[in-house]
Amino acid sequence: MDGTKRSAIKPGLRVNIVMKEDQRTGFLTEGYVQDILTKSPNHPHGIKVRLETGEVGRVQEILEED
């Protein structure tokens, strides 16, 4: 599943994000969603979230449903 729809993302979900500094390389960081930062219902580059580790990035894929 991709991370472009806000309705598909909930706190506690395991996701892969791309952080701002990794956008050129496409390096993905795995973690659990703490906060959803994007207010709009969808975003073409992925919904921006904060992971439980404090890292911020855009969701590229949802790894598992809760």
N, C-alpha and C positions, 0 to 999 in steps of 0.2 A: 504494500500500500504506500502511496506517496503522501507527502505531508503538506499538500497545498490547501486542504480544507480544514478550517478551524474546528468544525463539528466532530472530526475524527480524532482529535487530539485531546487527551485528558491528563490531569496530573497522575503520576504513577506509571504512565505508559513508557515502555522501553523503546527508544528511538535512536536513529543515527542522525546527527546534525552536522552541518558544515559551518564552522566559525568564520567570522569575517576575514581573519588572517589566513585561512585555509581555502578561500574561494578560488584562488588561482590554481592550486594543486588538486582541489577536490577531496582533500583528506577528510575523512569522516570521524567523528567522535561519538562513541556510544554512551548512552546514559539514560536516566529516568527523569521524566518531565516533572519539574517543580512548579513553574509558573508559565502561563501562556501570555506572551507579550504583544502579539499582533491582535489588534481590535477588529479588523475587517473579517468577514466570513471566509474569505479565501485570499491567497497570495500566490502569484505564479512562480516565485522562487522558493516557496516554502514558508510555513508559519514560524515566526520567531518565538523561541522558547528559552527559558532558563532551566538548566539541568539541576539536579540535587547537589551537584558538585560546584555550582555557581557559574559554570560555563554557559555562554549565550551564543545561540546560532539558529539557523533555519533548518527545520526538519526536512530531511531528504527521503527518509523511509521510516515506516512504523514497523518495528520488529516483532512485537507481540501485543495482542489485546489483553486487557486485564480481566 
